[in-house]
């Protein structure tokens, strides 16, 4: 079954109501064997295209993952990127900002981690935390040391959205393609996964009371995400709302989006130019003559 990635794209300029977006859909696989075979095919395609991306060194790819707790960001990154050469790929997880990071603008700490040309960068959470967590917990804003006039700005989130879209357009103009994934999990499925984290000792480390406190703010997070997705999904850097109650299906969708994005760069092949072949022959002669 072919995956049409446009089915999951948040349309630029359109409102987003998450209750209208499914958390689970008809799977793109009929068995675990078929799922593994399809994912393996995607992974091999990614591996081959990463070689092209690295060799051409003209573009970079930035993948951003955001979600409610337990939506499967870590496992999606692990499975989808399993065949990618770590030499050309880096994963950054952004948690609570440090004092040094808070002394800069909210885009600074992630800007330092952007992928160079030829590389793939993965942000597990990102600068979007500053319009999501900070919006749900306005007290966090107090710790950012902003001028008084900004603290009183009723349009602060609108202005942050504008800063983000301007930044992503800048990246696009300079060769970095930005793909953003919101892993859409239902509250019921989150509850089931939280219970597994409690019941299975090897997963206990993944759960804390903080997770329960954040769960109680579910409606506030939904509202924040809806505003964020609608305001920052653009032609240059679209958001993909990925139904994530079914983890294998989510991984297939995500991997298909990434494969299609790299294909769209039309990198061609690694065949050398006429001048390059001539240069290589000269080098070969020199080596043989040693």
MISETI-59378 format. One record per residue (C-alpha): residue number from 1; residue in three letters; z, x, y. Coordinates in steps of 0.2 Angstrom, whole numbers. Example, Ala and Ser with C-alpha at 12.3 -4.5 7.8 and 13.67 -1.06 7.14 Angstrom:
REM MISETI-59378
{resi:1	resn:ALA	pz:39	px:62	py:-22}
{resi:2	resn:SER	pz:36	px:68	py:-5}
REM end
This chain:
REM MISETI-59378
{resi:1	resn:UNK	pz:0	px:0	py:0}
{resi:2	resn:UNK	pz:-5	px:7	py:17}
{resi:3	resn:UNK	pz:8	px:9	py:30}
{resi:4	resn:UNK	pz:2	px:3	py:47}
{resi:5	resn:UNK	pz:14	px:13	py:59}
{resi:6	resn:UNK	pz:9	px:2	py:74}
{resi:7	resn:UNK	pz:19	px:-12	py:65}
{resi:8	resn:UNK	pz:35	px:-2	py:70}
{resi:9	resn:UNK	pz:31	px:3	py:87}
{resi:10	resn:UNK	pz:41	px:-4	py:102}
{resi:11	resn:UNK	pz:27	px:-9	py:114}
{resi:12	resn:UNK	pz:28	px:0	py:131}
{resi:13	resn:UNK	pz:33	px:-12	py:145}
{resi:14	resn:UNK	pz:39	px:-25	py:132}
{resi:15	resn:UNK	pz:57	px:-32	py:130}
{resi:16	resn:UNK	pz:65	px:-28	py:114}
{resi:17	resn:UNK	pz:77	px:-40	py:105}
{resi:18	resn:UNK	pz:83	px:-31	py:89}
{resi:19	resn:UNK	pz:87	px:-48	py:80}
{resi:20	resn:UNK	pz:68	px:-51	py:80}
{resi:21	resn:UNK	pz:65	px:-34	py:72}
{resi:22	resn:UNK	pz:69	px:-34	py:53}
{resi:23	resn:UNK	pz:81	px:-22	py:45}
{resi:24	resn:UNK	pz:73	px:-23	py:28}
{resi:25	resn:UNK	pz:54	px:-27	py:24}
{resi:26	resn:UNK	pz:44	px:-28	py:8}
{resi:27	resn:UNK	pz:44	px:-10	py:1}
{resi:28	resn:UNK	pz:29	px:1	py:1}
{resi:29	resn:UNK	pz:33	px:6	py:-17}
{resi:30	resn:UNK	pz:35	px:-4	py:-33}
{resi:31	resn:UNK	pz:46	px:8	py:-42}
{resi:32	resn:UNK	pz:56	px:24	py:-39}
{resi:33	resn:UNK	pz:43	px:34	py:-47}
{resi:34	resn:UNK	pz:30	px:27	py:-35}
{resi:35	resn:UNK	pz:41	px:30	py:-21}
{resi:36	resn:UNK	pz:44	px:48	py:-26}
{resi:37	resn:UNK	pz:26	px:51	py:-28}
{resi:38	resn:UNK	pz:21	px:44	py:-11}
{resi:39	resn:UNK	pz:35	px:54	py:-2}
{resi:40	resn:UNK	pz:29	px:70	py:-11}
{resi:41	resn:UNK	pz:12	px:67	py:-5}
{resi:42	resn:UNK	pz:18	px:65	py:13}
{resi:43	resn:UNK	pz:29	px:80	py:11}
{resi:44	resn:UNK	pz:14	px:91	py:5}
{resi:45	resn:UNK	pz:3	px:84	py:19}
{resi:46	resn:UNK	pz:17	px:89	py:32}
{resi:47	resn:UNK	pz:19	px:106	py:24}
{resi:48	resn:UNK	pz:0	px:110	py:25}
{resi:49	resn:UNK	pz:-1	px:103	py:43}
{resi:50	resn:UNK	pz:14	px:113	py:48}
{resi:51	resn:UNK	pz:4	px:128	py:44}
{resi:52	resn:UNK	pz:-10	px:123	py:55}
{resi:53	resn:UNK	pz:2	px:119	py:69}
{resi:54	resn:UNK	pz:10	px:136	py:68}
{resi:55	resn:UNK	pz:-6	px:145	py:66}
{resi:56	resn:UNK	pz:-14	px:137	py:81}
{resi:57	resn:UNK	pz:2	px:138	py:92}
{resi:58	resn:UNK	pz:-5	px:126	py:105}
{resi:59	resn:UNK	pz:6	px:111	py:102}
{resi:60	resn:UNK	pz:24	px:107	py:97}
{resi:61	resn:UNK	pz:32	px:92	py:89}
{resi:62	resn:UNK	pz:49	px:85	py:94}
{resi:63	resn:UNK	pz:56	px:72	py:83}
{resi:64	resn:UNK	pz:71	px:62	py:89}
{resi:65	resn:UNK	pz:82	px:51	py:78}
{resi:66	resn:UNK	pz:94	px:39	py:85}
{resi:67	resn:UNK	pz:104	px:25	py:75}
{resi:68	resn:UNK	pz:120	px:16	py:73}
{resi:69	resn:UNK	pz:132	px:25	py:61}
{resi:70	resn:UNK	pz:127	px:26	py:42}
{resi:71	resn:UNK	pz:109	px:21	py:46}
{resi:72	resn:UNK	pz:103	px:36	py:36}
{resi:73	resn:UNK	pz:97	px:49	py:49}
{resi:74	resn:UNK	pz:103	px:64	py:40}
{resi:75	resn:UNK	pz:96	px:59	py:23}
{resi:76	resn:UNK	pz:79	px:54	py:31}
{resi:77	resn:UNK	pz:78	px:71	py:40}
{resi:78	resn:UNK	pz:83	px:80	py:23}
{resi:79	resn:UNK	pz:70	px:71	py:12}
{resi:80	resn:UNK	pz:55	px:69	py:24}
{resi:81	resn:UNK	pz:56	px:87	py:30}
{resi:82	resn:UNK	pz:60	px:95	py:13}
{resi:83	resn:UNK	pz:44	px:104	py:11}
{resi:84	resn:UNK	pz:43	px:111	py:29}
{resi:85	resn:UNK	pz:45	px:129	py:31}
{resi:86	resn:UNK	pz:62	px:132	py:40}
{resi:87	resn:UNK	pz:54	px:147	py:49}
{resi:88	resn:UNK	pz:44	px:134	py:60}
{resi:89	resn:UNK	pz:56	px:120	py:61}
{resi:90	resn:UNK	pz:74	px:118	py:68}
{resi:91	resn:UNK	pz:86	px:104	py:67}
{resi:92	resn:UNK	pz:99	px:101	py:81}
{resi:93	resn:UNK	pz:114	px:89	py:80}
{resi:94	resn:UNK	pz:121	px:84	py:96}
{resi:95	resn:UNK	pz:139	px:77	py:96}
{resi:96	resn:UNK	pz:152	px:77	py:110}
{resi:97	resn:UNK	pz:146	px:88	py:125}
{resi:98	resn:UNK	pz:156	px:104	py:129}
{resi:99	resn:UNK	pz:164	px:107	py:146}
{resi:100	resn:UNK	pz:149	px:119	py:149}
{resi:101	resn:UNK	pz:136	px:106	py:145}
{resi:102	resn:UNK	pz:145	px:93	py:156}
{resi:103	resn:UNK	pz:144	px:105	py:170}
{resi:104	resn:UNK	pz:125	px:102	py:170}
{resi:105	resn:UNK	pz:113	px:87	py:171}
{resi:106	resn:UNK	pz:113	px:76	py:156}
{resi:107	resn:UNK	pz:96	px:83	py:150}
{resi:108	resn:UNK	pz:101	px:101	py:151}
{resi:109	resn:UNK	pz:109	px:104	py:134}
{resi:110	resn:UNK	pz:94	px:97	py:124}
{resi:111	resn:UNK	pz:81	px:106	py:135}
{resi:112	resn:UNK	pz:88	px:122	py:129}
{resi:113	resn:UNK	pz:84	px:117	py:111}
{resi:114	resn:UNK	pz:66	px:111	py:114}
{resi:115	resn:UNK	pz:53	px:118	py:101}
{resi:116	resn:UNK	pz:41	px:131	py:106}
{resi:117	resn:UNK	pz:23	px:129	py:103}
{resi:118	resn:UNK	pz:18	px:129	py:85}
{resi:119	resn:UNK	pz:35	px:123	py:79}
{resi:120	resn:UNK	pz:44	px:107	py:75}
{resi:121	resn:UNK	pz:60	px:102	py:83}
{resi:122	resn:UNK	pz:72	px:89	py:76}
{resi:123	resn:UNK	pz:85	px:81	py:87}
{resi:124	resn:UNK	pz:98	px:72	py:77}
{resi:125	resn:UNK	pz:105	px:62	py:91}
{resi:126	resn:UNK	pz:99	px:68	py:108}
{resi:127	resn:UNK	pz:99	px:66	py:127}
{resi:128	resn:UNK	pz:98	px:47	py:123}
{resi:129	resn:UNK	pz:117	px:48	py:120}
{resi:130	resn:UNK	pz:119	px:48	py:139}
{resi:131	resn:UNK	pz:111	px:30	py:140}
{resi:132	resn:UNK	pz:119	px:24	py:124}
{resi:133	resn:UNK	pz:137	px:30	py:120}
{resi:134	resn:UNK	pz:140	px:34	py:138}
{resi:135	resn:UNK	pz:135	px:16	py:143}
{resi:136	resn:UNK	pz:146	px:8	py:129}
{resi:137	resn:UNK	pz:160	px:20	py:135}
{resi:138	resn:UNK	pz:159	px:20	py:154}
{resi:139	resn:UNK	pz:175	px:31	py:154}
{resi:140	resn:UNK	pz:164	px:45	py:147}
{resi:141	resn:UNK	pz:154	px:45	py:163}
{resi:142	resn:UNK	pz:170	px:50	py:173}
{resi:143	resn:UNK	pz:170	px:67	py:163}
{resi:144	resn:UNK	pz:152	px:71	py:169}
{resi:145	resn:UNK	pz:158	px:76	py:186}
{resi:146	resn:UNK	pz:145	px:67	py:196}
{resi:147	resn:UNK	pz:145	px:64	py:214}
{resi:148	resn:UNK	pz:154	px:49	py:220}
{resi:149	resn:UNK	pz:138	px:40	py:226}
{resi:150	resn:UNK	pz:131	px:42	py:209}
{resi:151	resn:UNK	pz:147	px:35	py:201}
{resi:152	resn:UNK	pz:145	px:19	py:211}
{resi:153	resn:UNK	pz:126	px:18	py:208}
{resi:154	resn:UNK	pz:123	px:1	py:200}
{resi:155	resn:UNK	pz:106	px:7	py:195}
{resi:156	resn:UNK	pz:112	px:23	py:186}
{resi:157	resn:UNK	pz:105	px:18	py:169}
{resi:158	resn:UNK	pz:88	px:13	py:176}
{resi:159	resn:UNK	pz:88	px:30	py:185}
{resi:160	resn:UNK	pz:92	px:39	py:169}
{resi:161	resn:UNK	pz:78	px:30	py:160}
{resi:162	resn:UNK	pz:66	px:35	py:173}
{resi:163	resn:UNK	pz:72	px:53	py:172}
{resi:164	resn:UNK	pz:70	px:53	py:153}
{resi:165	resn:UNK	pz:52	px:45	py:154}
{resi:166	resn:UNK	pz:47	px:58	py:167}
{resi:167	resn:UNK	pz:54	px:72	py:156}
{resi:168	resn:UNK	pz:44	px:66	py:141}
{resi:169	resn:UNK	pz:28	px:64	py:150}
{resi:170	resn:UNK	pz:31	px:82	py:157}
{resi:171	resn:UNK	pz:33	px:88	py:139}
{resi:172	resn:UNK	pz:17	px:78	py:133}
{resi:173	resn:UNK	pz:7	px:86	py:147}
{resi:174	resn:UNK	pz:12	px:103	py:142}
{resi:175	resn:UNK	pz:8	px:101	py:123}
{resi:176	resn:UNK	pz:24	px:94	py:115}
{resi:177	resn:UNK	pz:22	px:78	py:106}
{resi:178	resn:UNK	pz:38	px:67	py:106}
{resi:179	resn:UNK	pz:41	px:55	py:92}
{resi:180	resn:UNK	pz:56	px:44	py:93}
{resi:181	resn:UNK	pz:64	px:35	py:78}
{resi:182	resn:UNK	pz:77	px:21	py:79}
{resi:183	resn:UNK	pz:84	px:18	py:62}
{resi:184	resn:UNK	pz:87	px:-1	py:62}
{resi:185	resn:UNK	pz:102	px:-5	py:50}
{resi:186	resn:UNK	pz:110	px:-22	py:49}
{resi:187	resn:UNK	pz:129	px:-24	py:51}
{resi:188	resn:UNK	pz:131	px:-30	py:33}
{resi:189	resn:UNK	pz:122	px:-15	py:26}
{resi:190	resn:UNK	pz:133	px:-3	py:37}
{resi:191	resn:UNK	pz:148	px:-12	py:30}
{resi:192	resn:UNK	pz:142	px:-8	py:12}
{resi:193	resn:UNK	pz:139	px:10	py:16}
{resi:194	resn:UNK	pz:156	px:12	py:24}
{resi:195	resn:UNK	pz:164	px:5	py:9}
{resi:196	resn:UNK	pz:154	px:17	py:-2}
{resi:197	resn:UNK	pz:161	px:31	py:9}
{resi:198	resn:UNK	pz:178	px:26	py:5}
{resi:199	resn:UNK	pz:176	px:22	py:-13}
{resi:200	resn:UNK	pz:167	px:38	py:-18}
{resi:201	resn:UNK	pz:178	px:53	py:-15}
{resi:202	resn:UNK	pz:163	px:65	py:-12}
{resi:203	resn:UNK	pz:158	px:54	py:3}
{resi:204	resn:UNK	pz:176	px:52	py:11}
{resi:205	resn:UNK	pz:172	px:66	py:24}
{resi:206	resn:UNK	pz:159	px:55	py:31}
{resi:207	resn:UNK	pz:171	px:41	py:37}
{resi:208	resn:UNK	pz:185	px:40	py:49}
{resi:209	resn:UNK	pz:194	px:27	py:60}
{resi:210	resn:UNK	pz:182	px:32	py:74}
{resi:211	resn:UNK	pz:168	px:24	py:64}
{resi:212	resn:UNK	pz:178	px:8	py:63}
{resi:213	resn:UNK	pz:182	px:8	py:82}
{resi:214	resn:UNK	pz:163	px:10	py:85}
{resi:215	resn:UNK	pz:159	px:-4	py:73}
{resi:216	resn:UNK	pz:169	px:-16	py:84}
{resi:217	resn:UNK	pz:158	px:-12	py:98}
{resi:218	resn:UNK	pz:142	px:-17	py:88}
{resi:219	resn:UNK	pz:136	px:-30	py:101}
{resi:220	resn:UNK	pz:138	px:-18	py:116}
{resi:221	resn:UNK	pz:128	px:-5	py:106}
{resi:222	resn:UNK	pz:114	px:-18	py:102}
{resi:223	resn:UNK	pz:113	px:-22	py:120}
{resi:224	resn:UNK	pz:112	px:-4	py:125}
{resi:225	resn:UNK	pz:99	px:0	py:112}
{resi:226	resn:UNK	pz:88	px:-15	py:117}
{resi:227	resn:UNK	pz:88	px:-9	py:135}
{resi:228	resn:UNK	pz:85	px:9	py:131}
{resi:229	resn:UNK	pz:71	px:5	py:118}
{resi:230	resn:UNK	pz:62	px:-6	py:130}
{resi:231	resn:UNK	pz:63	px:5	py:145}
{resi:232	resn:UNK	pz:58	px:22	py:137}
{resi:233	resn:UNK	pz:45	px:18	py:124}
{resi:234	resn:UNK	pz:29	px:24	py:132}
{resi:235	resn:UNK	pz:11	px:28	py:126}
{resi:236	resn:UNK	pz:16	px:47	py:127}
{resi:237	resn:UNK	pz:32	px:45	py:118}
{resi:238	resn:UNK	pz:34	px:29	py:108}
{resi:239	resn:UNK	pz:49	px:22	py:99}
{resi:240	resn:UNK	pz:47	px:17	py:81}
{resi:241	resn:UNK	pz:60	px:4	py:76}
{resi:242	resn:UNK	pz:62	px:8	py:57}
{resi:243	resn:UNK	pz:69	px:-5	py:46}
{resi:244	resn:UNK	pz:83	px:5	py:37}
{resi:245	resn:UNK	pz:93	px:-6	py:25}
{resi:246	resn:UNK	pz:81	px:2	py:12}
{resi:247	resn:UNK	pz:82	px:21	py:14}
{resi:248	resn:UNK	pz:67	px:25	py:3}
{resi:249	resn:UNK	pz:56	px:13	py:13}
{resi:250	resn:UNK	pz:62	px:20	py:29}
{resi:251	resn:UNK	pz:58	px:38	py:24}
{resi:252	resn:UNK	pz:40	px:33	py:19}
{resi:253	resn:UNK	pz:38	px:25	py:36}
{resi:254	resn:UNK	pz:45	px:40	py:45}
{resi:255	resn:UNK	pz:35	px:52	py:36}
{resi:256	resn:UNK	pz:19	px:42	py:38}
{resi:257	resn:UNK	pz:22	px:42	py:57}
{resi:258	resn:UNK	pz:24	px:61	py:58}
{resi:259	resn:UNK	pz:8	px:64	py:47}
{resi:260	resn:UNK	pz:-2	px:52	py:58}
{resi:261	resn:UNK	pz:4	px:61	py:74}
{resi:262	resn:UNK	pz:0	px:78	py:68}
{resi:263	resn:UNK	pz:-17	px:72	py:62}
{resi:264	resn:UNK	pz:-21	px:65	py:79}
{resi:265	resn:UNK	pz:-19	px:83	py:87}
{resi:266	resn:UNK	pz:-36	px:87	py:78}
{resi:267	resn:UNK	pz:-31	px:104	py:74}
{resi:268	resn:UNK	pz:-46	px:107	py:62}
{resi:269	resn:UNK	pz:-45	px:122	py:50}
{resi:270	resn:UNK	pz:-40	px:140	py:50}
{resi:271	resn:UNK	pz:-58	px:146	py:48}
{resi:272	resn:UNK	pz:-60	px:161	py:59}
{resi:273	resn:UNK	pz:-72	px:162	py:73}
{resi:274	resn:UNK	pz:-88	px:173	py:73}
{resi:275	resn:UNK	pz:-79	px:186	py:84}
{resi:276	resn:UNK	pz:-64	px:186	py:73}
{resi:277	resn:UNK	pz:-74	px:189	py:57}
{resi:278	resn:UNK	pz:-82	px:203	py:66}
{resi:279	resn:UNK	pz:-66	px:210	py:71}
{resi:280	resn:UNK	pz:-59	px:208	py:53}
{resi:281	resn:UNK	pz:-73	px:217	py:46}
{resi:282	resn:UNK	pz:-71	px:232	py:57}
{resi:283	resn:UNK	pz:-53	px:233	py:52}
{resi:284	resn:UNK	pz:-57	px:232	py:34}
{resi:285	resn:UNK	pz:-69	px:247	py:36}
{resi:286	resn:UNK	pz:-56	px:257	py:44}
{resi:287	resn:UNK	pz:-43	px:253	py:30}
{resi:288	resn:UNK	pz:-56	px:257	py:17}
{resi:289	resn:UNK	pz:-60	px:274	py:25}
{resi:290	resn:UNK	pz:-42	px:279	py:25}
REM end
